[in-house]
Amino acid sequence: MIRKPMKKPVRRRSTPIMTSFSYKEPRLLEQCLTEQGTILTRLETGLSEKNQRRLAVAIKRARFLAMLPFTQTL
């Protein structure tokens, strides 16, 4: 019998980071980004699917308006 490789456990937040999102508040949106500039997953933020999509749209709008960086430069 072949065993499947085990997945790494993901830390899940008990409470969501925030519930209202606006591209005009880049300081709040930075909490949902990693050091490399990628958006945290739904399991890591603790958000519902609908709110995760809203978060992603707000981050993308802020990036387009140069309020947030696309990637972190080293």
Residue frames as a rotation matrix with the C-alpha (Angstrom) as fourth column:
MET 1
0.578 0.816 0.000 0.00
0.816 -0.578 0.000 0.00
0.000 0.000 -1.000 0.00
ILE 2
-0.415 -0.725 0.550 1.40
0.728 -0.627 -0.278 3.37
0.546 0.285 0.788 -1.03
ARG 3
0.098 0.394 -0.914 1.10
0.873 -0.474 -0.111 6.22
-0.477 -0.787 -0.390 1.43
LYS 4
0.600 0.144 0.787 0.36
0.553 -0.786 -0.277 9.76
0.578 0.601 -0.551 0.35
PRO 5
-0.566 -0.825 -0.005 2.88
0.596 -0.405 -0.693 12.36
0.570 -0.395 0.721 1.47
MET 6
0.102 0.599 -0.795 1.71
0.966 -0.251 -0.064 14.35
-0.238 -0.761 -0.604 4.47
LYS 7
0.301 0.075 0.951 0.84
0.469 -0.880 -0.079 18.00
0.830 0.469 -0.300 4.00
LYS 8
-0.811 -0.573 -0.123 2.34
0.424 -0.429 -0.798 20.65
0.404 -0.699 0.591 6.22
PRO 9
0.044 0.861 -0.506 -0.14
0.990 -0.107 -0.096 21.98
-0.137 -0.497 -0.857 8.76
VAL 10
-0.409 -0.078 0.909 -1.30
0.426 -0.898 0.114 25.52
0.807 0.434 0.401 8.06
ARG 11
-0.814 0.129 -0.566 -1.87
0.497 -0.348 -0.795 27.93
-0.300 -0.928 0.219 10.89
ARG 12
-0.199 0.841 0.503 -5.42
0.695 -0.241 0.678 29.15
0.691 0.484 -0.536 10.78
ARG 13
-0.920 -0.067 0.386 -6.45
-0.166 -0.827 -0.537 32.42
0.355 -0.558 0.750 12.32
SER 14
-0.619 0.733 -0.283 -9.34
0.748 0.440 -0.497 32.18
-0.240 -0.519 -0.820 14.73
THR 15
0.383 0.718 -0.581 -10.54
0.382 -0.696 -0.608 35.66
-0.841 0.011 -0.540 13.81
PRO 16
0.530 -0.174 0.830 -10.28
0.827 -0.112 -0.551 37.32
0.189 0.978 0.085 10.40
ILE 17
-0.570 -0.815 -0.106 -7.73
0.822 -0.567 -0.059 40.09
-0.012 -0.120 0.993 9.96
MET 18
-0.779 0.402 -0.482 -10.40
-0.282 -0.910 -0.302 42.56
-0.560 -0.099 0.822 8.83
THR 19
-0.229 0.777 0.586 -13.80
0.675 0.561 -0.480 42.56
-0.702 0.285 -0.653 7.20
SER 20
0.871 0.467 -0.153 -13.91
0.216 -0.643 -0.735 45.80
-0.441 0.607 -0.661 5.19
PHE 21
-0.093 -0.929 0.359 -11.38
0.799 0.145 0.583 46.38
-0.594 0.341 0.729 2.43
SER 22
0.935 0.284 -0.213 -10.45
0.102 -0.791 -0.604 49.51
-0.340 0.542 -0.768 0.57
TYR 23
0.420 -0.809 0.411 -7.59
0.847 0.187 -0.498 50.11
0.326 0.557 0.764 -1.83
LYS 24
0.498 -0.162 0.852 -7.24
-0.080 -0.987 -0.142 53.54
0.863 0.003 -0.505 -0.22
GLU 25
0.716 -0.231 0.659 -5.80
-0.690 -0.094 0.717 52.01
-0.104 -0.968 -0.227 2.98
PRO 26
0.409 -0.600 -0.688 -2.53
-0.376 0.576 -0.726 50.33
0.831 0.555 0.010 1.96
ARG 27
-0.502 -0.618 0.605 -1.34
-0.802 0.070 -0.594 49.97
0.324 -0.783 -0.530 5.59
LEU 28
0.116 0.631 0.767 -4.22
-0.768 0.547 -0.334 47.62
-0.630 -0.550 0.548 6.36
LEU 29
0.887 0.242 -0.393 -3.76
-0.455 0.601 -0.657 45.69
0.077 0.762 0.643 3.12
GLU 30
-0.004 -0.981 -0.194 -0.07
-0.764 0.128 -0.633 45.12
0.646 0.146 -0.750 3.89
GLN 31
-0.209 -0.013 0.978 -1.14
-0.866 0.467 -0.179 42.82
-0.455 -0.884 -0.109 6.75
CYS 32
0.661 0.571 0.487 -2.45
-0.258 0.782 -0.567 40.37
-0.705 0.250 0.664 4.14
LEU 33
0.773 -0.481 -0.414 0.79
-0.430 0.082 -0.899 40.23
0.466 0.873 -0.143 2.13
THR 34
0.764 -0.619 -0.184 3.87
0.626 0.641 0.444 38.09
-0.157 -0.454 0.877 2.70
GLU 35
0.235 -0.781 -0.578 7.40
0.078 -0.578 0.813 39.48
-0.969 -0.236 -0.075 2.73
GLN 36
-0.680 -0.492 0.544 7.70
0.524 0.193 0.830 38.60
-0.513 0.849 0.127 -0.96
GLY 37
-0.778 0.419 -0.468 4.52
-0.532 -0.836 0.136 40.53
-0.334 0.355 0.873 -1.78
THR 38
-0.751 0.549 -0.367 2.15
0.060 0.610 0.790 37.63
0.657 0.571 -0.491 -2.41
ILE 39
-0.074 0.837 0.543 -1.40
-0.840 -0.345 0.418 37.62
0.537 -0.425 0.728 -1.04
LEU 40
-0.802 -0.173 0.572 -1.98
-0.529 0.651 -0.544 35.31
-0.279 -0.739 -0.613 1.93
THR 41
-0.769 0.528 -0.359 -4.28
0.132 0.682 0.720 32.35
0.625 0.506 -0.594 1.40
ARG 42
0.102 0.942 0.321 -7.78
-0.424 -0.250 0.870 32.08
0.900 -0.225 0.374 2.74
LEU 43
0.555 0.061 -0.830 -6.69
0.559 0.710 0.427 29.67
0.616 -0.701 0.360 5.45
GLU 44
-0.442 -0.835 -0.326 -4.02
0.844 -0.265 -0.467 32.09
0.303 -0.482 0.822 6.66
THR 45
-0.824 0.167 0.541 -6.28
-0.173 -0.984 0.040 35.16
0.539 -0.061 0.840 6.69
GLY 46
-0.821 0.554 -0.140 -9.34
0.417 0.412 -0.810 33.40
-0.391 -0.723 -0.569 8.09
LEU 47
-0.571 0.605 -0.555 -11.66
-0.655 -0.743 -0.136 35.07
-0.495 0.286 0.821 5.58
SER 48
0.277 0.727 0.628 -14.63
0.111 0.625 -0.773 33.68
-0.954 0.284 0.093 3.71
GLU 49
-0.209 -0.343 0.916 -14.42
0.904 0.290 0.315 33.12
-0.373 0.894 0.249 -0.05
LYS 50
0.610 0.563 0.557 -16.35
0.734 -0.667 -0.129 36.28
0.299 0.487 -0.821 -0.79
ASN 51
0.938 -0.269 -0.217 -14.20
-0.101 -0.814 0.572 38.46
-0.331 -0.515 -0.791 1.46
GLN 52
0.061 -0.955 0.291 -10.99
0.378 0.292 0.879 36.87
-0.924 0.057 0.378 0.17
ARG 53
0.005 0.016 1.000 -11.98
0.999 -0.048 -0.005 37.86
0.048 0.999 -0.016 -3.38
ARG 54
0.905 0.350 0.241 -12.75
0.332 -0.936 0.115 41.40
0.266 -0.024 -0.964 -2.20
LEU 55
0.630 -0.750 -0.203 -9.36
-0.005 -0.265 0.964 41.53
-0.777 -0.606 -0.170 -0.49
ALA 56
-0.149 -0.710 0.688 -7.57
0.754 0.369 0.544 40.37
-0.640 0.600 0.480 -3.64
VAL 57
0.359 0.357 0.862 -9.36
0.857 -0.491 -0.153 43.00
0.369 0.794 -0.483 -5.76
ALA 58
0.997 0.022 -0.071 -8.48
0.053 -0.880 0.472 45.75
-0.052 -0.474 -0.879 -3.27
ILE 59
0.297 -0.955 0.017 -4.81
0.175 0.072 0.982 44.70
-0.939 -0.289 0.188 -3.21
LYS 60
-0.148 -0.336 0.930 -4.65
0.946 0.227 0.232 44.56
-0.289 0.914 0.285 -7.01
ARG 61
0.702 0.445 0.556 -6.19
0.585 -0.806 -0.093 48.03
0.407 0.391 -0.826 -7.29
ALA 62
0.882 -0.422 -0.211 -3.71
-0.110 -0.620 0.777 49.43
-0.459 -0.662 -0.593 -4.77
ARG 63
-0.008 -0.911 0.413 -0.84
0.510 0.351 0.785 47.85
-0.860 0.217 0.462 -6.71
PHE 64
0.125 0.128 0.984 -2.10
0.985 -0.132 -0.108 49.32
0.116 0.983 -0.143 -9.97
LEU 65
0.857 0.252 0.449 -2.23
0.216 -0.968 0.132 52.79
0.468 -0.016 -0.884 -8.39
ALA 66
-0.038 -0.999 0.019 1.31
0.218 -0.026 -0.976 52.31
0.975 -0.033 0.219 -6.97
MET 67
0.439 0.213 0.873 0.14
-0.771 -0.409 0.488 52.37
0.461 -0.887 -0.016 -3.34
LEU 68
0.636 -0.280 0.719 1.52
-0.314 0.758 0.573 48.84
-0.705 -0.590 0.394 -2.82
PRO 69
-0.325 -0.801 -0.502 4.53
-0.876 0.056 0.478 47.24
-0.355 0.596 -0.721 -4.51
PHE 70
0.558 0.448 -0.698 4.02
-0.714 0.688 -0.129 44.31
0.423 0.571 0.704 -6.87
THR 71
0.610 -0.459 -0.646 7.07
0.532 0.841 -0.095 42.56
0.587 -0.286 0.757 -5.40
GLN 72
0.895 -0.404 -0.190 9.62
-0.027 -0.475 0.880 43.34
-0.446 -0.782 -0.436 -2.73
THR 73
0.659 -0.750 -0.052 13.02
-0.161 -0.074 -0.984 44.41
0.735 0.657 -0.170 -3.99
LEU 74
0.802 -0.434 -0.411 16.05
0.590 0.465 0.660 43.08
-0.095 -0.771 0.629 -2.18
